[in-house]
Amino acid sequence: MSPSRTFTTLASRVAHAAGRPASFAVSLVVILAWAASGPLFHYSDTWQLIINTGTTIVTFLMVFLIQNTQNRDGAAIQAKLDELIRTSAAQNRYIGIESLTEEELADLRTRCASRAQVSLLDEARQAADEAEDAAHRRAAAAAERASGLPTYPR
């Protein structure tokens, strides 16, 4: 197994295990045991240094493991989205936009929001027109029933 594959497997397993309730419970027990041992060690500097050092080391290592997992997950999701865009009616120009700058992404989000707003307005107009047409048809049918004469919809 390559070093990269070994690290990937380790990072995934540790990140998965760290997110479990049992891991939280073990951490809580360690903290409570440390706190309970305070009187035994007279709350000395060494007693405080133990928890500070331990939590710092665990945090430092977890940052790298979790970041590795997040990077892989993000890349996998991006690849899936790119494939969905490529095979759908969506615009292919959105493939690879994750490499744009913050400013370029903000501009793209603004343009997308504007197009979505226009699309919503168009849909609302279309729904209103359809509702109006349906109301005219119902009114014409009611008038025809009331008069007994045929009427023609607009």
DSSP file (Angstrom, degrees, kcal/mol; ACC not computed):
  #  RESIDUE AA STRUCTURE BP1 BP2  ACC     N-H-->O    O-->H-N    N-H-->O    O-->H-N    TCO  KAPPA ALPHA  PHI   PSI    X-CA   Y-CA   Z-CA
    1    1 A M              0   0    0      0, 0.0     0, 0.0     0, 0.0     0, 0.0   0.000 360.0 360.0 360.0 135.0    0.0    0.0    0.0
    2    2 A S     >  -     0   0    0      1,-0.1     4,-2.6     4,-0.0     5,-0.2  -0.320 360.0-114.9 -72.3 156.3    1.4    3.4   -0.9
    3    3 A P  H  > S+     0   0    0      0, 0.0     4,-2.5     0, 0.0     5,-0.2   0.870 118.0  52.9 -58.4 -36.1    2.1    6.1    1.7
    4    4 A S  H  > S+     0   0    0      2,-0.2     4,-2.4     1,-0.2     5,-0.2   0.925 110.6  45.7 -65.3 -44.2   -0.6    8.2    0.2
    5    5 A R  H  > S+     0   0    0      2,-0.2     4,-2.5     1,-0.2    -1,-0.2   0.887 112.4  52.0 -65.6 -39.4   -3.2    5.4    0.4
    6    6 A T  H  X S+     0   0    0     -4,-2.6     4,-2.6     2,-0.2    -2,-0.2   0.931 111.9  45.6 -62.2 -46.4   -2.1    4.6    3.9
    7    7 A F  H  X S+     0   0    0     -4,-2.5     4,-3.2     2,-0.2     5,-0.2   0.905 112.1  51.9 -64.9 -40.6   -2.6    8.2    5.0
    8    8 A T  H  X S+     0   0    0     -4,-2.4     4,-2.3     2,-0.2    -2,-0.2   0.923 112.1  45.8 -61.0 -44.9   -5.9    8.5    3.2
    9    9 A T  H  X S+     0   0    0     -4,-2.5     4,-2.4     2,-0.2    -2,-0.2   0.927 115.2  47.0 -64.0 -45.4   -7.2    5.4    5.0
   10   10 A L  H  X S+     0   0    0     -4,-2.6     4,-2.8     2,-0.2     5,-0.3   0.931 112.4  49.6 -62.0 -46.8   -5.9    6.5    8.3
   11   11 A A  H  X S+     0   0    0     -4,-3.2     4,-2.6     1,-0.2     5,-0.2   0.909 112.1  48.2 -61.1 -42.7   -7.4   10.0    7.9
   12   12 A S  H  X S+     0   0    0     -4,-2.3     4,-2.3    -5,-0.2    -1,-0.2   0.925 113.9  45.8 -64.1 -44.8  -10.7    8.6    6.9
   13   13 A R  H  X S+     0   0    0     -4,-2.4     4,-2.7     2,-0.2    -2,-0.2   0.918 115.2  45.8 -66.5 -43.0  -10.9    6.2    9.8
   14   14 A V  H  X S+     0   0    0     -4,-2.8     4,-2.9     2,-0.2    -2,-0.2   0.930 114.0  48.3 -67.0 -44.2   -9.7    8.7   12.4
   15   15 A A  H  X S+     0   0    0     -4,-2.6     4,-1.0    -5,-0.3    -2,-0.2   0.907 114.3  47.1 -62.2 -40.8  -12.1   11.4   11.1
   16   16 A H  H  < S+     0   0    0     -4,-2.3     3,-0.4    -5,-0.2    -2,-0.2   0.928 114.7  45.8 -65.3 -45.2  -15.0    8.9   11.1
   17   17 A A  H >< S+     0   0    0     -4,-2.7     3,-1.6     1,-0.2     6,-0.4   0.879 107.6  57.6 -66.6 -38.0  -14.2    7.7   14.6
   18   18 A A  H 3< S+     0   0    0     -4,-2.9    -1,-0.2     1,-0.3    -2,-0.2   0.773 102.2  56.7 -65.2 -24.6  -13.7   11.2   16.0
   19   19 A G  T 3< S+     0   0    0     -4,-1.0    -1,-0.3    -3,-0.4    -2,-0.2   0.403  86.7 102.7 -87.5   3.3  -17.3   12.1   15.0
   20   20 A R  S X> S-     0   0    0     -3,-1.6     4,-1.4    -4,-0.1     3,-0.5  -0.571  78.6-124.0 -87.8 150.1  -18.9    9.2   16.9
   21   21 A P  H 3> S+     0   0    0      0, 0.0     4,-2.5     0, 0.0     5,-0.2   0.844 111.0  61.0 -58.3 -34.0  -20.7    9.7   20.3
   22   22 A A  H 3> S+     0   0    0      1,-0.2     4,-2.6     2,-0.2     5,-0.2   0.879 101.1  52.9 -63.2 -36.7  -18.3    7.2   21.9
   23   23 A S  H <> S+     0   0    0     -3,-0.5     4,-2.3    -6,-0.4    -1,-0.2   0.906 109.4  48.6 -65.1 -40.5  -15.3    9.4   21.1
   24   24 A F  H  X S+     0   0    0     -4,-1.4     4,-2.6     2,-0.2    -2,-0.2   0.923 111.1  50.6 -62.9 -43.5  -17.0   12.3   22.7
   25   25 A A  H  X S+     0   0    0     -4,-2.5     4,-2.4     2,-0.2    -2,-0.2   0.912 110.1  49.1 -62.7 -43.1  -17.8   10.2   25.8
   26   26 A V  H  X S+     0   0    0     -4,-2.6     4,-2.4     2,-0.2    -1,-0.2   0.922 111.9  49.3 -62.2 -43.5  -14.2    9.0   26.0
   27   27 A S  H  X S+     0   0    0     -4,-2.3     4,-2.3     1,-0.2    -2,-0.2   0.909 110.7  50.1 -62.0 -41.9  -12.9   12.6   25.8
   28   28 A L  H  X S+     0   0    0     -4,-2.6     4,-2.6     1,-0.2    -1,-0.2   0.904 109.6  50.5 -63.4 -41.7  -15.4   13.6   28.5
   29   29 A V  H  X S+     0   0    0     -4,-2.4     4,-2.7     2,-0.2     5,-0.2   0.906 110.1  50.5 -63.0 -41.9  -14.2   10.8   30.8
   30   30 A V  H  X S+     0   0    0     -4,-2.4     4,-2.5     2,-0.2    -2,-0.2   0.926 111.9  47.3 -62.0 -44.5  -10.6   11.8   30.3
   31   31 A I  H  X S+     0   0    0     -4,-2.3     4,-2.8     2,-0.2    -2,-0.2   0.918 113.4  47.8 -63.9 -43.8  -11.4   15.5   31.1
   32   32 A L  H  X S+     0   0    0     -4,-2.6     4,-2.7     2,-0.2    -2,-0.2   0.894 111.8  49.8 -65.3 -39.4  -13.4   14.5   34.2
   33   33 A A  H  X S+     0   0    0     -4,-2.7     4,-1.6     2,-0.2    -2,-0.2   0.917 112.3  48.2 -64.6 -42.5  -10.6   12.1   35.4
   34   34 A W  H  < S+     0   0    0     -4,-2.5     4,-0.4    -5,-0.2     3,-0.2   0.941 113.4  47.0 -61.5 -47.0   -8.0   14.9   34.9
   35   35 A A  H >< S+     0   0    0     -4,-2.8     3,-1.2     1,-0.2    -2,-0.2   0.901 111.1  51.7 -62.8 -40.5  -10.3   17.4   36.8
   36   36 A A  H 3< S+     0   0    0     -4,-2.7     4,-0.4     1,-0.3    -1,-0.2   0.790 104.6  57.4 -67.5 -26.8  -10.9   14.9   39.6
   37   37 A S  T 3X S+     0   0    0     -4,-1.6     4,-1.7    -3,-0.2    -1,-0.3   0.540  80.9  94.2 -81.3  -5.1   -7.1   14.4   39.9
   38   38 A G  T <4>S+     0   0    0     -3,-1.2     5,-2.8    -4,-0.4     3,-0.4   0.918  84.0  46.6 -52.5 -51.9   -6.5   18.1   40.6
   39   39 A P  T >45S+     0   0    0      0, 0.0     3,-1.0     0, 0.0    -1,-0.2   0.869 108.6  57.1 -62.0 -34.3   -6.6   17.8   44.4
   40   40 A L  T 345S+     0   0    0     -4,-0.4    -2,-0.2     1,-0.3    -3,-0.1   0.878 115.6  35.9 -62.0 -37.6   -4.3   14.8   44.3
   41   41 A F  T ><5S-     0   0    0     -4,-1.7     3,-1.3    -3,-0.4    -1,-0.3   0.241 112.7-117.8-100.1  11.9   -1.7   16.9   42.4
   42   42 A H  T < 5 -     0   0    0     -3,-1.0    -4,-0.1    -4,-0.3    -2,-0.1   0.811  59.0 -76.2  56.2  34.0   -2.5   20.1   44.3
   43   43 A Y  T 3 <S+     0   0    0     -5,-2.8    -1,-0.3    -6,-0.2    -5,-0.1   0.862  82.5 178.5  48.5  42.0   -3.6   21.8   41.0
   44   44 A S    <>  -     0   0    0     -3,-1.3     4,-1.8    -6,-0.3     5,-0.2  -0.092  45.2-105.8 -71.6 170.3    0.1   22.2   40.2
   45   45 A D  H  > S+     0   0    0      1,-0.2     4,-2.6     2,-0.2     5,-0.1   0.867 122.4  54.1 -63.7 -36.5    1.5   23.6   37.0
   46   46 A T  H  > S+     0   0    0      2,-0.2     4,-1.9     1,-0.2    -1,-0.2   0.907 105.3  53.3 -64.7 -41.5    2.4   20.1   35.9
   47   47 A W  H  > S+     0   0    0     -6,-0.2     4,-1.1     1,-0.2    -1,-0.2   0.909 113.4  43.0 -59.6 -43.1   -1.1   19.0   36.3
   48   48 A Q  H  X S+     0   0    0     -4,-1.8     4,-2.2     1,-0.2    -2,-0.2   0.871 109.9  57.1 -69.5 -37.8   -2.3   21.9   34.1
   49   49 A L  H  X S+     0   0    0     -4,-2.6     4,-2.8     1,-0.2     5,-0.3   0.841  99.4  60.9 -63.8 -33.0    0.4   21.3   31.6
   50   50 A I  H  X S+     0   0    0     -4,-1.9     4,-2.4     2,-0.2    -1,-0.2   0.949 109.9  38.6 -60.4 -50.0   -0.7   17.7   31.1
   51   51 A I  H  X S+     0   0    0     -4,-1.1     4,-2.6     2,-0.2     5,-0.3   0.898 116.7  51.4 -70.7 -38.8   -4.2   18.7   29.8
   52   52 A N  H  X S+     0   0    0     -4,-2.2     4,-1.9     2,-0.2    -2,-0.2   0.933 114.3  43.0 -62.4 -45.9   -2.9   21.7   27.9
   53   53 A T  H  X S+     0   0    0     -4,-2.8     4,-2.5     2,-0.2     5,-0.2   0.932 115.0  49.6 -66.1 -46.3   -0.2   19.6   26.1
   54   54 A G  H  X S+     0   0    0     -4,-2.4     4,-2.4    -5,-0.3     5,-0.2   0.933 113.6  44.1 -60.0 -48.1   -2.6   16.7   25.5
   55   55 A T  H  X S+     0   0    0     -4,-2.6     4,-2.4     1,-0.2    -1,-0.2   0.865 113.0  52.6 -68.5 -33.5   -5.4   18.7   24.0
   56   56 A T  H  X S+     0   0    0     -4,-1.9     4,-2.7    -5,-0.3    -2,-0.2   0.929 111.0  46.3 -66.0 -44.5   -2.9   20.8   21.9
   57   57 A I  H  X S+     0   0    0     -4,-2.5     4,-2.4     2,-0.2     5,-0.2   0.940 114.4  47.0 -63.8 -47.3   -1.3   17.7   20.4
   58   58 A V  H  X S+     0   0    0     -4,-2.4     4,-2.6    -5,-0.2    -2,-0.2   0.931 114.7  47.0 -61.2 -45.2   -4.7   16.0   19.6
   59   59 A T  H  X S+     0   0    0     -4,-2.4     4,-2.0    -5,-0.2    -2,-0.2   0.926 111.1  51.7 -62.3 -45.4   -6.1   19.2   18.1
   60   60 A F  H  X S+     0   0    0     -4,-2.7     4,-1.0     1,-0.2    -2,-0.2   0.926 114.7  41.7 -58.7 -47.7   -3.0   19.8   16.0
   61   61 A L  H  X S+     0   0    0     -4,-2.4     4,-1.9     1,-0.2     3,-0.3   0.896 111.9  54.9 -68.9 -39.9   -3.0   16.3   14.5
   62   62 A M  H  X S+     0   0    0     -4,-2.6     4,-3.0    -5,-0.2     5,-0.4   0.846  99.0  62.8 -64.2 -33.6   -6.8   16.3   14.0
   63   63 A V  H  X S+     0   0    0     -4,-2.0     4,-2.1     1,-0.2    -1,-0.2   0.932 108.0  42.2 -56.1 -46.2   -6.7   19.5   12.0
   64   64 A F  H  X S+     0   0    0     -4,-1.0     4,-2.1    -3,-0.3    -1,-0.2   0.900 116.1  47.5 -70.5 -40.8   -4.5   17.8    9.3
   65   65 A L  H  X S+     0   0    0     -4,-1.9     4,-2.0     2,-0.2    -2,-0.2   0.934 115.8  43.4 -66.4 -45.6   -6.5   14.5    9.3
   66   66 A I  H  X S+     0   0    0     -4,-3.0     4,-2.7     1,-0.2    -2,-0.2   0.886 112.3  53.3 -69.4 -37.2   -9.9   16.2    9.1
   67   67 A Q  H  X S+     0   0    0     -4,-2.1     4,-2.7    -5,-0.4    -1,-0.2   0.908 108.0  51.3 -63.5 -40.4   -8.7   18.7    6.5
   68   68 A N  H  X S+     0   0    0     -4,-2.1     4,-2.2     2,-0.2    -1,-0.2   0.928 111.7  46.9 -60.3 -45.3   -7.4   15.8    4.3
   69   69 A T  H  X S+     0   0    0     -4,-2.0     4,-2.6     1,-0.2    -2,-0.2   0.914 112.9  49.0 -63.0 -43.7  -10.8   14.1    4.6
   70   70 A Q  H  X S+     0   0    0     -4,-2.7     4,-2.9     2,-0.2     5,-0.2   0.891 109.3  52.8 -64.3 -40.1  -12.6   17.4    3.8
   71   71 A N  H  X S+     0   0    0     -4,-2.7     4,-2.4     2,-0.2    -1,-0.2   0.929 112.3  44.7 -61.3 -45.3  -10.4   18.0    0.8
   72   72 A R  H  X S+     0   0    0     -4,-2.2     4,-2.5     2,-0.2    -2,-0.2   0.920 114.0  49.1 -65.8 -43.4  -11.1   14.6   -0.6
   73   73 A D  H  X S+     0   0    0     -4,-2.6     4,-2.6     1,-0.2     5,-0.2   0.926 112.4  48.7 -61.2 -44.3  -14.9   14.9    0.1
   74   74 A G  H  X S+     0   0    0     -4,-2.9     4,-2.5     1,-0.2    -2,-0.2   0.907 111.9  48.5 -62.1 -42.5  -15.0   18.3   -1.6
   75   75 A A  H  X S+     0   0    0     -4,-2.4     4,-2.3    -5,-0.2    -1,-0.2   0.894 112.1  49.3 -65.5 -39.4  -13.1   17.1   -4.6
   76   76 A A  H  X S+     0   0    0     -4,-2.5     4,-2.2     2,-0.2    -2,-0.2   0.922 112.3  47.4 -65.8 -43.7  -15.4   14.0   -4.9
   77   77 A I  H  X S+     0   0    0     -4,-2.6     4,-2.7     1,-0.2    -2,-0.2   0.911 111.7  51.3 -63.2 -41.7  -18.5   16.2   -4.7
   78   78 A Q  H  X S+     0   0    0     -4,-2.5     4,-2.8     1,-0.2    -2,-0.2   0.909 109.2  50.0 -62.3 -42.2  -17.1   18.6   -7.2
   79   79 A A  H  X S+     0   0    0     -4,-2.3     4,-2.0     2,-0.2    -1,-0.2   0.898 111.7  48.9 -63.2 -40.0  -16.4   15.8   -9.7
   80   80 A K  H  X S+     0   0    0     -4,-2.2     4,-2.3     2,-0.2    -2,-0.2   0.918 112.4  47.5 -65.6 -43.5  -19.9   14.5   -9.2
   81   81 A L  H  X S+     0   0    0     -4,-2.7     4,-2.7     2,-0.2     5,-0.2   0.912 110.2  52.6 -64.2 -41.7  -21.4   18.0   -9.8
   82   82 A D  H  X S+     0   0    0     -4,-2.8     4,-2.7     1,-0.2    -1,-0.2   0.905 110.0  48.8 -60.0 -40.8  -19.2   18.5  -12.9
   83   83 A E  H  X S+     0   0    0     -4,-2.0     4,-2.1     2,-0.2    -1,-0.2   0.905 110.8  50.1 -66.7 -40.7  -20.5   15.2  -14.3
   84   84 A L  H  X S+     0   0    0     -4,-2.3     4,-0.6     2,-0.2     6,-0.3   0.916 113.2  46.4 -63.1 -41.8  -24.1   16.1  -13.6
   85   85 A I  H >< S+     0   0    0     -4,-2.7     3,-0.9     1,-0.2    -2,-0.2   0.935 111.8  51.7 -63.9 -45.3  -23.6   19.5  -15.3
   86   86 A R  H 3< S+     0   0    0     -4,-2.7    -1,-0.2     1,-0.2    -2,-0.2   0.855 115.6  40.1 -61.3 -36.4  -21.8   17.8  -18.2
   87   87 A T  H 3< S+     0   0    0     -4,-2.1    -1,-0.2    -5,-0.1    -2,-0.2   0.417 111.6  65.0 -96.4   2.3  -24.6   15.3  -18.8
   88   88 A S  S << S-     0   0    0     -3,-0.9     4,-0.1    -4,-0.6    -3,-0.0  -0.442  97.6 -93.9-113.2-172.1  -27.6   17.6  -18.2
   89   89 A A  S    S+     0   0    0     -2,-0.1    -4,-0.1     2,-0.1     3,-0.1   0.444  87.6 115.1 -81.6  -0.1  -29.1   20.7  -19.8
   90   90 A A  S    S-     0   0    0     -6,-0.3     2,-0.5    -5,-0.2    -2,-0.1  -0.186  81.2 -89.5 -66.2 165.1  -27.1   22.9  -17.4
   91   91 A Q    >   -     0   0    0      1,-0.1     3,-1.7     2,-0.0     4,-0.2  -0.654  25.0-146.1 -84.0 126.3  -24.4   25.1  -18.8
   92   92 A N  G >  S+     0   0    0     -2,-0.5     3,-1.9     1,-0.3    -1,-0.1   0.663  89.2  81.8 -64.1 -16.1  -21.0   23.5  -19.1
   93   93 A R  G 3  S+     0   0    0      1,-0.3    -1,-0.3     3,-0.0    -2,-0.0   0.663  81.4  65.7 -66.9 -11.8  -19.3   26.8  -18.4
   94   94 A Y  G X  S+     0   0    0     -3,-1.7     3,-1.5     2,-0.1     2,-0.3   0.600  75.2 106.1 -84.1 -10.6  -19.9   26.1  -14.7
   95   95 A I  T <  S+     0   0    0     -3,-1.9   -17,-0.0     1,-0.2   -13,-0.0  -0.541  88.7  13.2 -68.9 128.6  -17.6   23.2  -14.7
   96   96 A G  T >  S+     0   0    0     -2,-0.3     3,-1.5   -18,-0.1    -1,-0.2   0.560  80.5 132.2  86.4   9.7  -14.3   24.1  -12.9
   97   97 A I  G X   +     0   0    0     -3,-1.5     3,-2.0     1,-0.3    -2,-0.1   0.640  52.7  84.2 -71.2 -10.8  -15.6   27.3  -11.3
   98   98 A E  G 3  S+     0   0    0      1,-0.3    -1,-0.3    -4,-0.2     7,-0.1   0.680  84.4  60.1 -64.3 -14.2  -14.1   26.3   -8.0
   99   99 A S  G <  S+     0   0    0     -3,-1.5    -1,-0.3     2,-0.0    -2,-0.2   0.438  83.3 107.6 -91.7   0.7  -10.8   27.7   -9.2
  100  100 A L  S <  S-     0   0    0     -3,-2.0     2,-0.1     1,-0.1    -4,-0.0  -0.309  77.0-102.6 -72.3 161.0  -12.2   31.2   -9.6
  101  101 A T     >  -     0   0    0      1,-0.1     4,-2.6    -2,-0.0     5,-0.2  -0.316  34.0-103.8 -75.5 167.1  -11.3   34.0   -7.2
  102  102 A E  H  > S+     0   0    0      1,-0.2     4,-2.5     2,-0.2     5,-0.2   0.897 123.4  50.7 -57.9 -41.4  -13.7   35.1   -4.5
  103  103 A E  H  > S+     0   0    0      2,-0.2     4,-2.3     1,-0.2    -1,-0.2   0.911 110.3  48.4 -65.3 -42.6  -14.6   38.2   -6.5
  104  104 A E  H  > S+     0   0    0      2,-0.2     4,-2.3     1,-0.2    -2,-0.2   0.899 112.8  48.4 -65.2 -39.9  -15.3   36.2   -9.7
  105  105 A L  H  X S+     0   0    0     -4,-2.6     4,-2.8     2,-0.2    -2,-0.2   0.898 110.0  51.8 -66.3 -39.6  -17.5   33.8   -7.7
  106  106 A A  H  X S+     0   0    0     -4,-2.5     4,-2.2     2,-0.2    -2,-0.2   0.916 111.0  48.2 -62.8 -41.9  -19.3   36.7   -6.1
  107  107 A D  H  X S+     0   0    0     -4,-2.3     4,-2.4     2,-0.2    -2,-0.2   0.913 112.1  49.0 -63.3 -42.8  -20.0   38.1   -9.5
  108  108 A L  H  X S+     0   0    0     -4,-2.3     4,-2.6     2,-0.2    -2,-0.2   0.910 110.4  50.4 -64.2 -42.7  -21.2   34.7  -10.8
  109  109 A R  H  X S+     0   0    0     -4,-2.8     4,-2.6     2,-0.2    -1,-0.2   0.896 110.3  51.0 -61.8 -39.7  -23.5   34.3   -7.8
  110  110 A T  H  X S+     0   0    0     -4,-2.2     4,-2.3     2,-0.2    -2,-0.2   0.927 111.4  46.9 -63.8 -44.8  -24.9   37.8   -8.4
  111  111 A R  H  X S+     0   0    0     -4,-2.4     4,-2.4     2,-0.2    -2,-0.2   0.904 112.9  49.4 -64.1 -40.5  -25.6   37.0  -12.1
  112  112 A C  H  X S+     0   0    0     -4,-2.6     4,-2.5     2,-0.2    -2,-0.2   0.911 110.7  50.1 -64.2 -42.0  -27.1   33.6  -11.2
  113  113 A A  H  X S+     0   0    0     -4,-2.6     4,-2.3     2,-0.2    -2,-0.2   0.895 110.4  50.4 -63.8 -39.4  -29.4   35.3   -8.6
  114  114 A S  H  X S+     0   0    0     -4,-2.3     4,-2.4     2,-0.2    -2,-0.2   0.925 111.7  47.2 -64.0 -44.3  -30.5   37.9  -11.2
  115  115 A R  H  X S+     0   0    0     -4,-2.4     4,-2.5     1,-0.2    -2,-0.2   0.886 111.6  51.2 -64.7 -37.7  -31.3   35.2  -13.7
  116  116 A A  H  X S+     0   0    0     -4,-2.5     4,-2.5     2,-0.2    -1,-0.2   0.896 109.2  50.8 -65.3 -39.5  -33.2   33.2  -11.1
  117  117 A Q  H  X S+     0   0    0     -4,-2.3     4,-2.4     2,-0.2    -2,-0.2   0.923 111.3  47.4 -63.8 -44.6  -35.2   36.3  -10.2
  118  118 A V  H  X S+     0   0    0     -4,-2.4     4,-2.5     1,-0.2    -2,-0.2   0.913 111.9  51.2 -61.8 -42.1  -36.1   36.9  -13.8
  119  119 A S  H  X S+     0   0    0     -4,-2.5     4,-2.5     1,-0.2    -2,-0.2   0.899 109.2  50.1 -62.5 -41.3  -37.1   33.3  -14.1
  120  120 A L  H  X S+     0   0    0     -4,-2.5     4,-2.5     2,-0.2    -1,-0.2   0.910 110.8  49.4 -63.2 -41.9  -39.3   33.5  -11.1
  121  121 A L  H  X S+     0   0    0     -4,-2.4     4,-2.7     2,-0.2    -2,-0.2   0.914 111.0  49.8 -63.7 -42.0  -41.0   36.6  -12.5
  122  122 A D  H  X S+     0   0    0     -4,-2.5     4,-2.6     1,-0.2    -2,-0.2   0.913 111.6  48.5 -62.1 -42.8  -41.5   34.8  -15.8
  123  123 A E  H  X S+     0   0    0     -4,-2.5     4,-2.5     2,-0.2    -1,-0.2   0.895 111.3  50.2 -64.5 -39.2  -43.0   31.8  -14.0
  124  124 A A  H  X S+     0   0    0     -4,-2.5     4,-2.4     2,-0.2    -2,-0.2   0.914 111.5  48.2 -65.5 -42.5  -45.3   34.1  -12.0
  125  125 A R  H  X S+     0   0    0     -4,-2.7     4,-2.7     2,-0.2    -2,-0.2   0.926 112.4  49.0 -62.4 -43.6  -46.5   35.9  -15.1
  126  126 A Q  H  X S+     0   0    0     -4,-2.6     4,-2.5     1,-0.2    -2,-0.2   0.911 111.8  48.7 -63.2 -42.3  -47.1   32.6  -16.8
  127  127 A A  H  X S+     0   0    0     -4,-2.5     4,-2.4     2,-0.2    -1,-0.2   0.894 111.8  49.6 -64.6 -39.6  -49.0   31.3  -13.8
  128  128 A A  H  X S+     0   0    0     -4,-2.4     4,-2.5     2,-0.2    -2,-0.2   0.915 111.3  48.9 -65.4 -42.5  -51.1   34.5  -13.7
  129  129 A D  H  X S+     0   0    0     -4,-2.7     4,-2.6     2,-0.2    -2,-0.2   0.917 112.3  48.5 -62.5 -43.0  -51.9   34.2  -17.4
  130  130 A E  H  X S+     0   0    0     -4,-2.5     4,-2.4     2,-0.2    -2,-0.2   0.899 111.9  49.2 -64.4 -40.3  -52.9   30.6  -17.0
  131  131 A A  H  X S+     0   0    0     -4,-2.4     4,-2.3     2,-0.2    -2,-0.2   0.903 111.6  49.3 -65.1 -40.8  -55.1   31.4  -14.0
  132  132 A E  H  X S+     0   0    0     -4,-2.5     4,-2.4     2,-0.2    -2,-0.2   0.924 111.5  48.8 -64.5 -44.0  -56.7   34.3  -16.0
  133  133 A D  H  X S+     0   0    0     -4,-2.6     4,-2.4     1,-0.2    -2,-0.2   0.913 111.6  49.4 -61.1 -42.8  -57.4   32.0  -18.9
  134  134 A A  H  X S+     0   0    0     -4,-2.4     4,-2.5     1,-0.2    -1,-0.2   0.899 110.2  51.0 -64.0 -39.9  -58.9   29.3  -16.7
  135  135 A A  H  X S+     0   0    0     -4,-2.3     4,-2.6     2,-0.2    -2,-0.2   0.909 110.0  49.8 -64.4 -41.4  -61.1   31.9  -15.0
  136  136 A H  H  X S+     0   0    0     -4,-2.4     4,-2.6     2,-0.2    -2,-0.2   0.904 110.8  49.8 -63.3 -40.7  -62.3   33.1  -18.4
  137  137 A R  H  X S+     0   0    0     -4,-2.4     4,-2.4     2,-0.2    -2,-0.2   0.922 112.5  46.9 -64.4 -42.9  -63.1   29.5  -19.5
  138  138 A R  H  X S+     0   0    0     -4,-2.5     4,-2.4     2,-0.2    -2,-0.2   0.909 113.3  48.8 -65.2 -40.4  -65.0   28.9  -16.3
  139  139 A A  H  X S+     0   0    0     -4,-2.6     4,-2.5     2,-0.2    -2,-0.2   0.906 112.0  48.7 -65.8 -40.7  -66.9   32.2  -16.7
  140  140 A A  H  X S+     0   0    0     -4,-2.6     4,-2.4     2,-0.2    -2,-0.2   0.904 111.9  48.9 -65.4 -40.6  -67.7   31.4  -20.3
  141  141 A A  H  X S+     0   0    0     -4,-2.4     4,-2.3     2,-0.2    -2,-0.2   0.903 112.1  48.7 -65.5 -40.3  -68.9   27.9  -19.4
  142  142 A A  H  X S+     0   0    0     -4,-2.4     4,-2.3     2,-0.2    -2,-0.2   0.905 111.7  49.2 -65.3 -40.6  -71.1   29.3  -16.6
  143  143 A A  H  X S+     0   0    0     -4,-2.5     4,-2.5     2,-0.2     6,-0.3   0.893 110.6  50.9 -65.3 -39.1  -72.6   31.9  -18.9
  144  144 A E  H  X S+     0   0    0     -4,-2.4     4,-2.4     1,-0.2    -2,-0.2   0.914 111.3  47.3 -65.0 -42.1  -73.3   29.2  -21.5
  145  145 A R  H  < S+     0   0    0     -4,-2.3    -1,-0.2     1,-0.2    -2,-0.2   0.899 114.3  47.8 -64.8 -39.4  -75.1   27.1  -18.9
  146  146 A A  H  < S+     0   0    0     -4,-2.3    -2,-0.2     1,-0.2    -1,-0.2   0.877 122.8  31.4 -70.8 -37.6  -77.0   30.1  -17.7
  147  147 A S  H  < S-     0   0    0     -4,-2.5    -2,-0.2     2,-0.2    -1,-0.2   0.711  92.5-134.3 -95.9 -21.3  -78.1   31.3  -21.1
  148  148 A G  S  < S+     0   0    0     -4,-2.4    -3,-0.1    -5,-0.3    -4,-0.1   0.427  71.4 112.4  80.7  -3.8  -78.3   28.0  -23.0
  149  149 A L  S    S-     0   0    0     -6,-0.3    -1,-0.3    -5,-0.1    -2,-0.2  -0.793  75.1-107.1-102.0 145.4  -76.5   29.7  -25.9
  150  150 A P        -     0   0    0      0, 0.0     2,-0.3     0, 0.0    -9,-0.1  -0.473  34.9-167.0 -70.4 138.8  -72.9   28.7  -26.9
  151  151 A T        -     0   0    0     -2,-0.2    -7,-0.0   -11,-0.1   -11,-0.0  -0.899  13.5-133.2-121.2 156.6  -70.2   31.2  -26.0
  152  152 A Y        -     0   0    0     -2,-0.3   -11,-0.0     2,-0.0     0, 0.0  -0.922  20.1-120.3-115.1 130.6  -66.6   31.1  -27.3
  153  153 A P              0   0    0      0, 0.0   -16,-0.1     0, 0.0   -20,-0.0  -0.255 360.0 360.0 -65.7 155.8  -63.6   31.5  -25.1
  154  154 A R              0   0    0    -21,-0.1   -21,-0.0     0, 0.0   -17,-0.0   0.463 360.0 360.0 -68.2 360.0  -61.2   34.4  -25.7
